[in-house]
Amino acid sequence: MSFSENIKHLKKPVFVLISGSSGVGKTTLISYLLDSHPQTFQQPLSYTSRPRRDQEERYEFVDEATIQSLFSKGELLNLDFVYGTYYGVSKKSLTEITNSNRVPIKEIHPDNYHKFESDIFRSVTVLLYSSDLLTDQDDQQYPPSRRSRPKEMFEVQSERFDILLNICGLSSEQAGEHLIKLIQCCISEETGHSALVDFRNMNGYNKIAPDFVDSKRVTTKNFHDASLVFWTDLLSNLHPKRPIIEIGPGNGWLFSTITYKGSPIYGIEISGKMKADYLKSCFVCSARSMPVKSSSVPLIVSSLADPFISKWLFLEVSRVLEMGGAFAFTTPSNIWAENLPGRIRGETTFKLSTGEDVGVISVCPTKDELNTLLEDTGLVIASEFHLKLPVGYKEPISIAITRVASAINVDISELAIVTGYVIKKVPR
């Protein structure tokens, strides 16, 4: 179902609120969406008391007395005061837009988001930013007229936003089309709000971090041992000249175990308490928004990527990968996950050495489910591997694995406990 069709079936109309540091490109992005998708997006009639900056601005420019009068008469949804200027959105205009099955879109400072939360709208809040930390560059430039303003570090408060969009390396068309997919993902997500999923994983893995080593986690060690041949074969044949990214390096099993003499490795890690010493640098952030320039990375890897598997992840991986680039990852196999007694679909529980049970997200898709997640991302499955414990395996095997083998009446040596995928970015 297309985005335009999807919004017609929502219980509440969507209102897209765009924010970001001054000069990052909010106006340019909104203008692209309005001009290129006039049947989908429309900017509500908005008033401001500031002077016009350029002819492309879509405001009604009035004096302070006029905008205050409109608000006092109840004609404006809000009256915001930002950088010495008043702003307000017409209620009548919003009603007309939503009645026509269009999506109102507007630049709003996040400090004023609460004014747009209501039983009437399903607000989708967007943070626009631009950074490429692999090269220690901030792509964001301030126009001379705005350089006196303080730089607003919205990105350090990512939980405030439904969508985090790094536009570094994207044209206005690419950014606009990518944002449409993210909005679609946001309003149709089934696994819960992405920021809440991140928050749960961050809290969970912060607790798990001291115990997250093979010597304390038998099941994890079994998964690692089953996937060793996959990673050895893959990485022995890949030596990209530019940096690669590892999503969820944890305490550093992958490149501490596999000999790799290629380019520098950067980590994307949700938990700041994990330690992977081989990383050139580790960015503590969500995999749904990497501080990396678009189309700039040849290879992304992730061992046991089940905490991150989502449409969000694949859209972001597609943004970051160069054309022809690959995303290689493993997850616990679907046959193991679906047949483990007591396991809740989409979740897993770690029992810590303290006795505490800690739940985190764990998505182990079938190939068909993965293909569904990859739709309209520009990514396709290049290869799939069903990974078993090595022949003659002598290490202890966890009860979580032996229970599944028993439940489905399969010898442990024949049970594929891990699935490995190599996914490629291809032209659309």
N, C-alpha and C positions, 0 to 999 in steps of 0.2 A: 504494500500500500504506500502511495506517495505521501510526502509530508503534508501537502495540501488536503489530501483525502483523510489523512490520519487526524488532523486537528478538528475536522467536522464531527468526529465521533467521541471527542473528549467531553467529560462531564462539565468541565469549566474551560472557558477560553484561555489561551496562553497569552501572556504579556512578557516580552523579552526585554530585559533590562541590561544594558551594556555599561560596563565601567572599566577603568584602567587609568594609568598615569597620564597626565596631560601630554599631548603630542604623540601618543602611541599609535593613533590611527582609528579612533572610534568613529569619527565622523565619516571618514573614507569608507570604512566597512559598512556602516549603516546606509550610506548613499548607494553603494554597490547593490545591496540587497533590495532597496527600494526601487532602484532603476531597472534591475535585472529580473526581479520577481514581484512586479506590481500587483499580481493577483494573490500573492501570499502575504506580503508584508506591507504595512502602511504606518507612517509615523503620525501619531496623534497630534492634533493642534496643540502647540506648546507656546508658552509665553516666556519672555525673559526681559529683564530690565537692563541688560548689558548692551553695549554698542555692537553692531554687526561687524564680524571679522572678515567675512568674504561673502560673495554673492550666492554661494552654494548652500548657505545655512538655511535650515528649514524651521525657522521660528517666526513668531509674531513679536516684533520688537516694540515694547511699550515702556512707559516710565514707571517708576516704583509705585506711585499712587494708583495707577490703573490696575496693575497686577494685584496689589493688595485689595483693591475694591472687588475684583473678580473673585478672589478667594473668599472674602467676607460674604459675598452673595451666594456662595456654595457652588459656583460654576467650575471651580478647579478641584481636582483630586488631591492636590498637594500644593504647598508653598514652601519651597526650599531656598535656603540662603547659603550659597556656595561661593567662596572667594569674593565676597562683597557684592554678589549679584543674586537677584531673585529669579526663581524658575517655577513654573506651574504647568500642569497638564489639564486640558479640557475634559471634563467628564462626558459631555455630549459627544465629543469626537471619539472617545474610546468606545462608547456604546455603538456608534455608527460603524466603526471598524469591525468590532466583534460580530455585529449583526450581519455583516457581509462575509463572514467566515474568513476574515483576514486576521493576521497576527500583528498587534501593535508592537512596535519596537522603538526603544528610546534610550538615550544616554542618561543614566542616573548615577549619582554618587552613592556608593554602598552605605554610607551613613544614613541615607534616606530610604533604603530598601523597605524598612518596616512600614512606610506610608503606603506601599503598594501591596501589602499583604492583606488579603481579604477573602471573603467567601465567594467573591465574584470572579477573580482571576486566579489562574495557576501561573504565578510568576516564575520565569526561568532567568536566573541571574548569571551573568557572564563576566568573567575577568579576562580582559585582553592585555597581554603583555608580550615582550619581545626580548629573548635572551638566548645566548649560545655559550653556555659555561664550559663547553669543551675547548673553546678558544679564549676563554676569559673575556669575552666581548659582550657588551650590552648594545644591542642593535637600536635601542631607542634614542631618538634625537628630539630635542626640544626646540620648537620654533623660537626665534629671538624674543617674541612678545611674551613668552611664557617661561623663560628661563629663571625668572625670579621666584617662581613658585617652588615650594618644597616637593621633592620627589616622594610620591606616595607608594609605600611598599605594601601594596595590597596582597602581593603573592604570599607573604608570610602568614596571611590569615585565610588560607585557601578554603577552610571549612565554611566560609561565609558564602561560597559561590557554588552554583550547580555545575557550571562549566568553566574550566580553565583553558584558555586558548592561547598558545604560544604562536605568534604570527611571524616569528623570525624566519626569513627566507620565503615567505608566502606573498604572492601578489594579492591585490584586493579581491580578485575573482576567486583565487584558490582559498583565501581565508573565508570568504563568504560561503562558498559551496561546502567547505569543511564544517563551518558553523552550523549550517542547515542539518548536516548529518548528526552533529552532536546534540542539537536540539531534539531531533527525532529520537535519538538514543535516550535522552533525558526524560522525555514524556512517555516513553514506552518501556522503560527499564523494568525488569521483573525481579531483580535481585536486591532492590532497595536503593535508596539514594546513594549515589556514588561516593559522596563525601562521608556519609555514615559508614559505608563499607570500608573506606580507607581508615576511618577513625577506629573501627573495630579491629581491623588488622594491625594498625599501629599499636594500640593498647595491648593486644594479644601478643604480638611478637616482641614487644618490649619486655613482657613478662617471661616469654619463652627463651629469649636470647641467651641467658647463661646456660641453659640446658640444651641449646640447639647444636649439639655435636653428636657425631655418630656413636661415640662411646656411651652416651646416655639415651639415645633414641634408636632402639633396635629396628623399628619399622622404617625409619628414615634411612638407616644404614643399608637395609635390604633394598630399598628403592635406589639408593646411590649405586650399590654394587650391580644391580640389574642394568643400570643405565650407563655403566662405565664404558662398555664397548661402543655405544652410540656416540658418546662424547669424544672418545679417543679417535675413532674413525673420522668424525666430522672435523675436529680441530686440527688433525694432522694434515688435512688437505686444504686448509684455509689459512692464508697469511695476508690478510688485508693490510694495506700500507697505512690506512687511516685508523683512528681509534675505533674500538668496538664497545658496545654497551652490554653490561650484564644486569638484568632486572632481577632483583631479589637475591643478591649474593649471599645474604645471611652472614654466617661466620666464616665463609670462604672455602666451602668444600670443593667447588668445581675446579678452579685454577690452582688450587693447592694439590690436587690429585692428578690432574691432567697436565702433562708437559706441553707448554705453549710458549713459543718464542716469537710471537707475532707482534702486532702493534699494541699500544697501551690500552688498558681496560678501565672503563669508567663504570661505576655502579649506580643504580637507581634503587634505593632501599627505603622502605616505609618505616623501618625501625632504626632510630639513631643509636640503639644499644648493640646492634650487630657489628661484628668486626671482621672485615675481610682485608687482610694486610696487603695483598697483592695489587689492590686497586690503585691506579694513579690518583683517582679522586672518587669520593662517594657522595652523591647528592641525596640527601634525606628528603624525599618527596614522593608524591604519588606517581605510579607508572602511567596514570591517565593523562599526565601533563609533564613531559620531560623538558628540562631547561636546555634544549638542544635545537639547533637550526634545522629547518625542514630539509628533507632530501639530502642529508649530509653524512649518513652513517651506512657502511656497507654490511654490517653484521650486528645483530642483536641476539643475545642468548639468555636463556633462563632455565635453570635446573629446578624441577618441581615448581612449575609456574601456576599451580592450581589456585593460589590465593588471589591471582590477578586476572584470571581468564574472564573476559567480558567483551562486549562490543566496544566499550570505551578503550580497552587496551589495544585492540586491533586497529581502531581508527588512529590512535596515537602512534603505534608502530609504523603504520603506513605513512603517516606524515613524516616521521623521522628517517625512515629508510630511503636510500637512494634507489633509483629505478634499477631493478635487477637484484637488489639487495635481499638478504635472507634473515628470517627470524627462526632460530632453532630453539625448541623448548621441549621439556618433558613434563608429564603429569602422571600421578597415579592412574592406572588404567581404569576405564569405566567399569569393566567387569569386576575389578576388585572393589571399587567404591560402591557400586550398586548392590553388591552381595555381602558387604560387611554387616553383620548383625548389629542393630542399634544405631547405625550411622544415619544421620539426618542429611538428606540430599542438599548439597551446596555448602555443607559445613563439615568441620572436623574438630576433634577435641584432643588436646595434648594434656597428659597428666604430668605435672612437674614433680621434681624431686621433693618439693615441699608437701606434696599431696594435693595441691590445688589443680582443678580442672580448668583449662583455658580454651575457649572456643574461638575459632577463626574461620574465615571463608575458605572453601575448598571446592572448586568446580572442576570436574573430571568429565569432559564431554565425549560423546561418541563422535565418530568422523562426520556423520550427518549433522549433528548438533554444531560441530565446529564449522562446517561449511555454511550453516545458517548464520553463525556469528560473523563469518568473513564476507557475507554478501555486501556489495557496494562499498568495500573498503580498499579495493585494488590489490588485495592479497589472495593468493591461491595456495592450496596444499601441493607441494612439490613431491613430498615423500612422507610415508608413515611407517613407523617401526613398532612392533609389539615385542617388548623386552622382558625376558625371564631371568631368573637367577642363573649364574653360570653353572655349567655341568660339574657335578661333584662338589657343589658348594658346601663348605664345612662350618661356616659361621652360624651362630644362633639365628633362628628365624622367628619373627615376632608372632604372637598369638593372633594379631590382626590379620596376618596373611594365612596362617594355618587354618583359621576359622573359615575363611572364604574358600580355600581349597576343599575343605570338608563339606561346606554348604553346597557347593556345585559339583561335588564328587570328581575332582580333578587332582591328579598328582601335582605336588608343589613344583616339581621340575618342569611341568607343562603349563603352569599358570603364568600368563603374561601379567605382571604386576605394574609395569610402567609402559606408557606409550610415548614415543618420541616423534616429533613432527619437524619438518623443515618447510617453512612457508616462504614464498617468494613474492616480491612486489613486481607487478606486471603492468604494462600499459593498458588503459581502459578503452 
